[in-house]
Each structure stands twice: as C-alpha cells, then as structure tokens.
C-alpha cells in the first residue's frame, strides 16, 4: 500500500511543480477558464431558460406540472 502512496505523491508533486514553474501557461489557463465560464453563462442564459419559473407562480404548481409530465410519458 505504501508503494502506491509514494507513486501517487510523486505524480502529484510532478504536476504541482509543473504548474508552479509555468510562465506563459498561467496566462493560457486563465484565458481557458474565462472562456469556459463565459460559455456556461451564455448557454445558461440563452439555451436553458427556466421555463417552470416563467410559467408557474409557486413551487406547488411547478411540482404538479413536473409530476404530470413525468406520469404522461
């Protein structure tokens, strides 16, 4: 069991040291993370609207609508 822990620790240390010593890579990772966050935001706003909140006034009506949809299929 100790051999696995030592190998895992070496792998973790390898990646931690690699990320710590990056220069240009940090900027690239920052750009990638910003792009991913913006994509999720755009998808959430435009492609996945909250239809239940728009069409029903309270949680009871929303729950009833979901139950009806699930039981009719």
C-alpha positions as CSV (number, residue, x, y, z in Angstrom):
1,X,0.0,0.0,0.0
2,X,2.9,2.3,0.7
3,X,4.2,1.9,-2.8
4,X,1.0,3.2,-4.3
5,X,1.0,6.2,-2.0
6,X,4.6,7.0,-2.9
7,X,3.9,6.8,-6.6
8,X,0.8,8.9,-6.2
9,X,2.7,11.5,-4.3
10,X,5.4,11.6,-7.0
11,X,2.8,12.2,-9.7
12,X,1.1,14.9,-7.7
13,X,4.4,16.6,-7.0
14,X,5.3,16.4,-10.7
15,X,2.2,18.3,-11.7
16,X,2.3,20.8,-8.8
17,X,5.9,21.7,-9.7
18,X,5.0,21.9,-13.4
19,X,2.1,24.4,-12.7
20,X,4.2,26.3,-10.2
21,X,7.0,26.9,-12.7
22,X,4.8,27.9,-15.6
23,X,5.2,31.4,-17.1
24,X,3.1,31.6,-20.3
25,X,1.0,28.6,-19.3
26,X,-0.7,30.6,-16.4
27,X,-2.0,33.1,-18.8
28,X,-3.2,30.4,-21.2
29,X,-5.0,28.6,-18.3
30,X,-6.6,31.9,-17.2
31,X,-7.8,32.5,-20.8
32,X,-9.2,29.0,-21.0
33,X,-11.0,29.3,-17.6
34,X,-12.5,32.7,-18.6
35,X,-13.7,31.2,-21.9
36,X,-15.3,28.2,-20.3
37,X,-17.1,30.4,-17.7
38,X,-18.4,32.7,-20.5
39,X,-19.6,29.7,-22.5
40,X,-21.5,28.3,-19.5
41,X,-23.0,31.7,-18.8
42,X,-24.1,32.1,-22.4
43,X,-25.6,28.6,-22.6
44,X,-27.4,29.1,-19.3
45,X,-28.9,32.4,-20.3
46,X,-29.9,31.7,-23.9
47,X,-30.3,27.9,-24.3
48,X,-31.6,26.8,-21.0
49,X,-34.3,29.2,-19.8
50,X,-36.1,28.5,-16.5
51,X,-39.4,27.6,-18.1
52,X,-41.0,26.4,-14.8
53,X,-40.3,29.8,-13.1
54,X,-41.7,31.7,-16.1
55,X,-44.9,29.7,-16.5
56,X,-45.8,28.9,-12.9
57,X,-46.2,31.2,-9.9
58,X,-45.3,28.9,-6.9
59,X,-43.5,25.7,-6.1
60,X,-46.7,23.7,-5.8
61,X,-47.8,24.5,-9.3
62,X,-44.3,23.7,-10.6
63,X,-44.2,20.3,-8.8
64,X,-47.6,19.5,-10.2
65,X,-46.6,20.3,-13.7
66,X,-43.4,18.2,-13.4
67,X,-45.4,15.2,-12.0
68,X,-47.9,15.5,-14.8
69,X,-45.1,15.5,-17.4
70,X,-43.4,12.5,-15.9
71,X,-46.5,10.5,-15.5
72,X,-47.8,11.0,-19.0
73,X,-44.7,9.8,-20.8
